[in-house]
Amino acid sequence: MNDVATQTLATIEHFINGAPSAGTSARTQPVYNPATGAVTAQLRLANQVDLDATVAAARNAADSWGETSLAKRTTVLFKFRELVAAHVDELAVLITAEHGKVLSDAKGEIGRGLEVIEFACGIPQLLKGEYSDQASTGIDVFSFREPVGVVAGITPFNFPVMVPLWMCPIAIATGNAFILKPSERDPSPAMLLAKLWTEAGLPDGVFQVLHGGKETVDGLLTHPDVDAISFVGSTPIAQYVHETATAHGKRVQALGGAKNHAIVMPDADLDNAADHLAAAAFGSAGERCMAISVAVAVGDAADLLVKKVEERALAVKVDNGTAPGAEMGPVITPASKERIVRIVTEAEAAGAAMVVDGRDLVVPGHEDGFWVGPTVIDYVNAEMTAYTEEIFGPVLVVVRVEDLDAGIKLINANPYGNGTAIFTSSGANARKFQRSVDVGMIGINVPLPVPVAYHSFGGWKNSLFGDKHIYGPEGVSFYTRGKVITSRWPEPAHASGASYNFPSN
């Protein structure tokens, strides 16, 4: 890239204490359009001075926002919900330009984020405490929850609007200040969210955006004035975030990677199963933590299922996400493409059968984009890297097993436990499956079992570090701390009843 081209590009800045800010660092890195391979902007990267200023603003804002009435907080939440809904098209365009997913999929992720905002609008009901009258003679006991203070959200590239909206509405509604550190790959949607929070009437410093890489992440994990960390990303980084932040006394929820299996029974509607497998494997180019990446074909279902999935994979329209009728866009970076191609090539060399091969896909007019086509690999075993690694691309591997028990055993032996599904017409099979798999989110004839906002999202095993799932009731619990008050108001003339013994009823 030449210097003139660099100078003409817009610079995406931070959002600190209520306004866009260049901060004090001159460091930048490029932002790409994955469909074209072109650099579209330069992203400002924070240094320690910028981080300290952002945290200081958040700490100051948290003290006053936490004392703001529930009525005033919910007024802001309702207005923010209206503004996000009014800017869906604009947000979707930003997502597609920097992530690459098709516009309809981008709008879908915003819709799931809106659900969480709507849930957070009911925060007065969700924060109601408990009261026990006359727990002992003349003594009442009651409880309520308070905000933890300053929360940092570190979010991944694959959902630049939805995942931040899984965190910040609940954190803010419960009275915290929130610092968003979005992915460097697609930072622009975060800046529009900051603008909408301000327009909704949120005080300065309550929602801020700080861009950066590992240095910025480490600064948030160790800063003494950050009280809690919410993270979504790969398992190795989730484990690092959890260990580092907890070692520095912070509350942490760190959601990691996945290897989601879908069992297809011989009694399933195979056309329905194939439709959903293709959509769940190739939607968003497979760059979803809830993507189905392993089809577990049981017994006689295998041959016909593979044939039907092949037909659907070949029919997927791969194009620039803004093109009419596009169903799948590019992957996020050249490095992602190289890794996906490597894993597929290793599976082929190890004896797997290439049913549909997307390694050499070229999209006319977008030859410099980061393209991998829908790929289906049959006869994969548990030793192949195509099975053991989280591919995070449009690749569906097929593992064949004899029966349901073997499928459940396969799933439970996998180190991940994010999501799983079964396709069956048998209630007995479904019930056995849901009670036997060691996975946090389960779909019955539903390939992407992402819970609605009034439940909570989270996996098991290496898919979650920490004890709280994200959004929903567990999100409210994570962003707040409980207080219990034991109260007595004796009459002045009465004896105090004080005793050196441990108090009893």
Secondary structure, DSSP 8 states (H G I E B T S, - for coil): --HHHHHHSEEE-EEETTEEE--S---EEEEEETTTTEEEEEEE---HHHHHHHHHHHHHHHHHHTTS-HHHHHHHHHHHHHHHHHTHHHHHHHHHHHT---HHHHHHHHHHHHHHHHHHTTHHHHT--EEEEEEETTEEEEEEEEE-SEEEEE--SS-TTHHHHHHHHHHHHTT-EEEEE--SSS-HHHHHHHHHHHHTT--TTSEEE---SHHHHHHHHH-TT--EEEEES-HHHHHHHHHHHHHTT-EEEEE----EEEEE-TTS-HHHHHHHHHHHHHGGGG--TT-EEEEEEETTHHHHHHHHHHHHHHH--B--TTSTT--B---S-HHHHHHHHHHHHHHHHTT-EEEE--TT---TT-TTS-----EEEES--TTSHHHHS---SSEEEEEEESSHHHHHHHHHHSSEESEEEEE-S-HHHHHHHHHH---SEEEES-SS----TTS-B--EETTEESS--BSHHHHHHHTEEEEEEEEE---TTS-----SS----
